[in-house]
Amino acid sequence: MLAMILQRPESDKKIHLCAPSNSAVDEILLRIMNKGLIGIPNDKLQQMIIRVGASNYKAPDDLKSLDIKSKIQKFANKEAELRLYTEI
């Protein structure tokens, strides 16, 4: 399955990936981030991948930027910064 994902050409289609454990999902994501996807630069991958897990789950440091909680916090920080600049 990972080979299929890694060879997937860039498109607007989405892949929903699940695994039997958090560590299995983490392993797949680490492999994708290390090997990349054909035709997609690594910085674009960071934007495209969202890791969703149990609310009490803490993602490994290598994958924190992919975790949904981190992405929501980053978005909220940008919104707050934008409001601050528009108020000035």
C-alpha positions in Angstrom: 0.0 0.0 0.0 2.8 2.4 0.8 4.3 1.9 -2.6 1.0 2.9 -4.2 0.8 6.0 -2.1 4.5 6.9 -2.8 3.9 6.6 -6.6 0.7 8.5 -6.6 0.9 11.4 -9.1 -0.1 14.9 -7.9 -3.8 15.3 -8.2 -6.8 16.8 -6.3 -7.8 13.3 -5.1 -7.5 12.6 -1.4 -6.2 9.5 0.4 -7.7 8.5 3.7 -5.2 6.2 5.5 -5.8 4.4 8.7 -3.9 1.7 10.5 -4.5 -0.5 13.6 -2.4 1.6 15.9 -1.0 5.1 16.3 2.5 3.9 15.9 1.6 2.2 12.6 0.1 5.5 11.3 3.3 7.3 12.5 5.5 4.8 10.7 3.7 5.2 7.4 3.8 9.0 7.7 7.5 8.9 8.6 8.2 6.8 5.5 6.1 9.2 3.3 7.9 12.2 4.7 11.4 10.5 4.3 10.8 9.2 0.8 8.4 11.8 -0.4 5.7 11.5 -3.0 6.6 11.6 -6.7 6.2 15.1 -8.1 5.3 16.7 -4.8 8.0 18.8 -2.9 8.4 18.0 0.8 7.2 21.5 1.9 3.9 20.9 -0.1 3.5 17.5 1.7 3.6 19.3 5.1 0.6 21.3 4.0 -1.3 18.4 2.4 -1.0 15.8 5.2 -3.2 16.0 8.3 -2.7 13.4 11.0 -5.8 12.8 13.1 -5.6 10.7 16.2 -7.1 10.3 19.7 -7.5 13.5 21.6 -5.0 12.4 24.3 -2.5 11.2 21.7 0.8 13.1 21.4 2.5 12.9 18.0 6.2 12.2 17.9 8.4 15.3 17.4 9.1 14.4 13.7 5.3 14.4 13.0 4.1 17.2 15.3 3.7 19.6 12.3 1.3 17.1 10.6 -0.9 16.7 13.7 -4.4 18.3 13.4 -4.0 20.1 16.8 -0.7 21.7 15.6 -2.3 22.8 12.3 -5.3 24.3 14.0 -3.1 26.2 16.5 -0.9 27.5 13.6 -4.1 28.7 11.7 -5.4 30.4 14.9 -2.1 32.1 15.5 -2.1 33.4 11.9 -5.7 34.6 12.2 -4.9 36.4 15.5 -1.8 38.0 13.9 -3.8 39.2 10.9 -6.5 40.7 13.2 -3.7 42.5 15.1 -2.3 44.0 11.9 -5.7 45.1 10.7 -6.5 46.8 14.0 -3.4 48.9 13.9 
